[in-house]
Structures are given as C-alpha cells and as structure tokens.
Amino acid sequence: MTMKGNALVIGVSGGLGREVYRQLLATGQYKTVIGVSRHVKQKSAADISHFISGAKLVELDYSKESLVKSFCQELENTGQFTRVVCCSGVLHGSSADGAKLHPEKRLEELSANMLSAYFDTNTVIPALWLRYLLPLVQGPLSSDVSFFSARVGSIEDNRLGGWYGYRASKAALNMLIKTAQVEYQRRAKNVSLVCYHPGTVDTALSKPFQNNVKPEKLFTCEFSVSRLLMHLNKVQAEKGPYFIDWNGKEIPW
C-alpha cells in the first residue's frame, strides 16, 4: 500500500475528533497519525497510541499560540502532512477561562465574555493552526485541511436568528478559511481547505438540543466522519475552498 504522508487530528478528546483519529489510523495509509488534545488522560478511550503502529497522541494546550508554533516547527522534519482535521469547537458549557456558555435566544443574553469565549475556541484557535500548518502541508502530494464548521455559520442561510456567538464565530471561521485559500493557492497550490458541517451528531456538544432532532437526523460519529473522509477524497485545491455538509452538498457562505 502506498503511504499518503502524515495525518494530524486536532481535538481528539471529543467524540468526533476521537472518531476521525480512529478512522484515519484504520486506513493504514499514513506514515504517522498524530492526535492532539488539550487534555490527554492516560489509558483514556482516546489513547490508543500505545498499541497501534503509526499512532501518536500528544497533549498540547493549543489555546497558547507559542505552543502551536513550536509544535508545528518540531513536525517539519516528519515529512509532508497530507490530511489535517481540526475538530476544536464549543457550543455550550464552560470555556477554557471558566465563562459559562449557552446559545443566546435574545439580544439581552449577549455578553462580551461569552462572545470572546466563542471566538477564542471556534475562530482564533483554528486560525492559529491555519497559520502554522502551512510549511507542513506544502509539498508534492495533494493535501487537505478541514475544519468542523456549522450550517448556522452561513450568513445567507440564517433565517431563524439566535445563537449569536456561535453563529458569528463559525461565520468568522468560514471567512478565514475562504480568505486563506486565496493565499494558499499562491504559496501551497496542492492544498484544499474545507469547512465541514457534520450534521447533528450524538455527542456532548449536541446533547442538550437532541430532543428537537428527528431520530434519522441524529448521526453517529462513525457515520459523519466516514462521510467527511469520503468527500475529502474528491476535493481539488484549485476548486477550493469548500463549505459542505455531511451529504457533500455545498452550503452558501
């Protein structure tokens, strides 16, 4: 089997990230599959690196730019990375600095602290990876870099309102990806950038909102991730960036 370079999964502690990591390892197509998380617990469900060849799990506080920079610099001698998937994101719960997050239904629920927390995780962190990954994905092989986005980040498709911070942070992420593809096409013509809407997946992120979802529209992590990897095999750098859903359908920016 011909190896396809290296793969990197950012945010492997969550349900989707853990499944991306597992499925990429299962292909056996990558020299190394590195999983990165801010919280790696020994013998956790995510830590399969000790018994699978080519797996490597790394604990990294990637909310700190200096650590992302140094980590990427250390990987430059590993060889080209042909697949990177960033699964970092937050919708509700507590942010890294302790801010309590919940999707806002009314303007009166907006706050500077919540907006900052949404943007820190959903926009700023992916942007830092986008910057420092560039030398790792440049090369002779086709590469793709994907970010878990959301349909509610579509400005054109917004008809229901609400969820101000989450919507805005995902819309900002989409703009960063769309802008970066212009520069990538000058500096790394081999790289496709992708914003992916996984659908409503049975994870902790969607748990409080699942009562409003039809059973057939509540996807497993395995299904949504397998659809992502299937669609990634068809992307072309010159046609990027992509904003697609689990069914491969284009979403308006």
VOFIPA-692319 format. One line per 8 residues: number of its first residue (from 1); their letters; for each residue z, y, x of C-alpha. Coordinates in pm, 1 decimal. Each point is the difference from the previous one (the first is absolute). Layout:
! residues N
NUM> a> Z/Y/X  ...
This chain:
! residues 253
1> mtmkgnal> 0.0/0.0/0.0  -95.5/343.4/132.0  296.8/230.6/36.5  -21.2/341.4/-169.3  222.5/196.5/235.1  354.0/89.2/-107.7  159.8/94.6/-331.9  291.5/230.0/-83.6
9> vigvsggl> 203.1/17.2/-320.9  226.2/301.6/-51.9  290.4/-51.3/-239.5  43.4/-377.6/-8.2  343.3/0.1/-165.3  -139.5/73.7/-345.8  -165.1/-257.7/-222.4  -356.7/116.1/58.4
17> grevyrql> 44.5/54.3/373.3  154.2/-342.7/45.8  -291.6/-158.2/-186.0  -263.1/191.1/201.2  171.0/-122.1/315.8  5.2/-358.9/-125.6  -361.6/-5.9/-112.6  -133.8/157.2/319.5
25> latgqykt> 188.0/-259.1/203.9  -132.0/-277.7/-220.5  -361.2/87.6/82.7  53.9/-92.1/364.8  -267.0/255.5/86.5  209.2/246.4/196.7  124.8/-21.3/355.6  325.6/161.8/-109.4
33> vigvsrhv> 136.1/111.7/-337.6  273.5/258.2/46.8  229.6/87.6/-288.4  202.5/320.6/18.2  301.6/89.7/-211.5  280.4/251.3/15.0  237.0/-281.4/-97.3  -52.1/-340.2/157.4
41> kqksaadi> 280.6/-244.2/-72.4  27.4/-315.3/205.9  -99.7/-314.0/-193.2  -118.8/215.7/-290.6  -286.9/-111.0/-221.7  -227.9/236.1/191.0  87.7/-131.4/344.2  -236.7/-291.3/43.9
49> shfisgak> -98.8/111.9/346.6  221.7/-249.3/178.7  -197.0/-303.9/-112.5  -356.0/119.7/-61.8  -238.2/47.6/290.4  -140.3/351.7/24.7  273.3/155.2/-215.1  218.3/280.7/121.9
57> lveldysk> 255.9/189.5/-206.9  123.6/335.5/127.7  281.1/223.9/-122.4  -107.6/363.5/26.6  129.9/314.2/-168.0  -345.5/137.1/-69.0  141.4/303.5/-178.2  36.0/138.2/354.2
65> eslvksfc> -331.3/124.3/141.9  100.5/-56.0/363.1  61.9/-370.6/-67.6  -335.1/-44.8/-175.7  -172.2/169.7/293.8  169.8/-211.4/266.1  -51.2/-320.8/-199.3  -375.0/59.8/-31.7
73> qelentgq> -25.6/90.6/367.1  167.8/-329.7/91.2  -261.4/-188.2/-203.6  -299.7/151.3/178.2  -16.7/-291.3/243.6  11.1/-258.2/-281.0  -368.1/39.1/-82.6  -179.9/141.2/-301.0
81> ftrvvccs> 167.5/-10.7/-339.3  -256.2/-84.8/-264.9  225.5/-1.4/-303.5  293.1/229.9/-76.3  177.7/12.8/-336.1  266.7/262.1/-72.7  226.1/-106.2/-287.1  257.4/277.7/31.4
89> gvlhgssa> 84.0/171.9/-328.0  276.2/100.9/-239.9  13.5/64.8/-375.2  368.7/-18.4/-91.6  338.4/-73.8/153.3  135.4/167.9/311.8  -200.9/161.7/276.0  80.1/-40.5/370.2
97> dgaklhpe> 217.6/313.5/-11.3  184.1/-112.0/-313.1  -185.9/206.2/-261.0  -3.6/-166.4/-343.1  -355.9/-46.7/-122.4  -140.7/-58.3/-345.9  -339.1/87.2/-152.0  34.7/338.7/-168.3
105> krleelsa> -97.6/21.8/-368.0  56.6/375.6/-38.8  -31.2/309.4/218.9  375.3/46.7/-27.5  47.1/-317.2/205.5  -188.1/132.9/301.9  203.6/68.8/313.6  -78.8/92.3/358.2
113> nmlsayfd> 198.7/-296.4/131.6  -188.4/-255.2/-208.4  -339.2/149.7/77.6  77.8/-2.9/371.0  115.0/-361.3/-17.1  -317.0/-111.3/-179.2  -223.7/177.8/248.4  195.8/-123.1/303.6
121> tntvipal> -54.8/-365.8/-89.5  -326.6/-1.2/-194.1  -192.2/261.7/198.2  152.0/99.8/333.9  71.2/-348.7/132.8  -351.1/-132.7/-75.2  -146.3/318.7/153.4  186.7/-63.3/326.1
129> wlryllpl> -136.0/-353.2/16.8  -347.4/132.3/-74.6  28.3/227.9/300.6  140.4/-239.7/257.2  -202.7/-306.1/-103.3  -330.6/156.2/101.7  -12.4/-137.4/359.0  99.2/-346.3/-123.9
137> vqgplssd> -279.6/-41.2/-254.8  -280.9/150.9/206.3  -226.6/-262.2/149.7  -306.3/-219.2/-36.4  130.8/-196.2/-301.0  6.4/120.7/-360.3  350.2/109.4/-98.4  170.3/108.2/-320.1
145> vsffsarv> 320.3/192.8/-62.7  143.4/-23.2/-351.5  275.7/187.8/-177.2  166.8/-102.2/-324.3  -67.5/292.6/-229.2  11.2/17.8/-381.9  -229.4/78.7/-287.9  244.9/271.1/-109.9
153> gsiednrl> -90.2/180.6/323.8  -344.5/69.8/-143.5  -24.5/366.6/-99.9  -299.7/-56.4/-225.9  155.6/-300.6/-173.8  330.0/173.3/-82.1  21.8/21.0/-378.1  361.4/-93.1/-65.7
161> ggwygyra> 183.5/240.3/232.6  351.7/-63.9/125.4  101.8/-172.7/322.4  -53.7/327.0/187.3  129.7/-94.0/343.6  -150.9/-348.1/12.2  -339.0/116.2/-131.3  -15.1/296.4/236.8
169> skaalnml> 104.7/-199.5/306.1  -262.3/-267.6/-68.3  -267.4/263.3/-69.8  88.0/160.6/333.0  -25.3/-339.4/170.2  -345.7/-47.8/-151.8  -111.4/341.0/129.0  125.9/-81.8/349.1
177> iktaqvey> -196.8/-325.0/0.8  -315.1/166.1/-132.0  26.6/276.7/259.6  77.5/-239.7/284.8  -306.7/-211.8/-74.4  -218.7/301.0/86.0  158.2/20.2/343.6  14.8/-375.2/47.1
185> qrraknvs> -375.2/-16.6/-61.8  -43.7/227.2/300.9  256.1/-163.3/227.7  25.0/-359.8/-126.0  -317.6/-85.5/-190.1  110.8/-360.6/-38.0  303.1/76.8/-221.1  18.7/-7.7/-381.0
193> lvcyhpgt> 290.0/180.9/-167.5  120.7/-131.5/-335.1  238.7/117.4/-273.8  95.3/-301.0/-211.8  153.7/-12.0/-347.7  155.5/-348.2/-30.7  62.2/16.6/-374.6  348.8/-49.9/-138.6
201> vdtalskp> 150.2/-265.6/224.3  319.9/-194.0/-62.6  208.5/166.4/272.3  315.4/209.2/15.9  -213.6/315.8/-6.7  -135.2/-73.7/-349.1  304.8/-182.9/-140.7  134.9/286.7/-218.5
209> fqnnvkpe> -340.5/51.3/-161.5  -113.8/-355.4/-67.2  104.8/-4.3/-367.0  -297.7/219.8/-81.0  -248.6/-227.4/179.4  -193.3/-277.0/-171.7  79.3/-338.3/161.2  -361.9/-50.1/107.9
217> klftcefs> 7.5/339.3/176.4  313.7/-73.9/202.9  -136.3/-147.4/320.0  161.8/-217.2/262.9  6.7/123.4/359.4  -217.6/-294.6/97.4  -271.4/97.8/-249.7  -9.1/371.4/83.5
225> vsrllmhl> 1.2/-54.3/375.4  -269.2/-267.7/-16.8  -217.8/245.4/-194.1  55.6/268.5/262.8  -98.6/-229.2/285.7  -305.2/-118.0/-193.1  -117.5/358.4/-54.0  68.2/97.2/361.8
233> nkvqaekg> -251.7/-258.9/114.2  -270.2/206.0/-173.9  81.2/355.2/114.4  -235.0/192.2/228.6  115.2/288.9/218.2  -302.3/217.9/-74.7  76.3/-23.4/-373.2  369.1/82.4/27.6
241> pyfidwng> 250.2/106.3/-95.9  71.9/-229.1/-292.7  239.6/56.2/-289.7  -6.7/-329.0/-190.4  215.7/-208.1/-228.8  85.8/-370.2/7.8  -327.0/-78.8/-176.1  -207.4/187.2/257.1
249> keipw> -75.4/277.4/-248.1  -29.7/350.8/145.5  265.6/246.3/-115.0  -90.7/370.9/-23.9  171.7/206.3/266.0
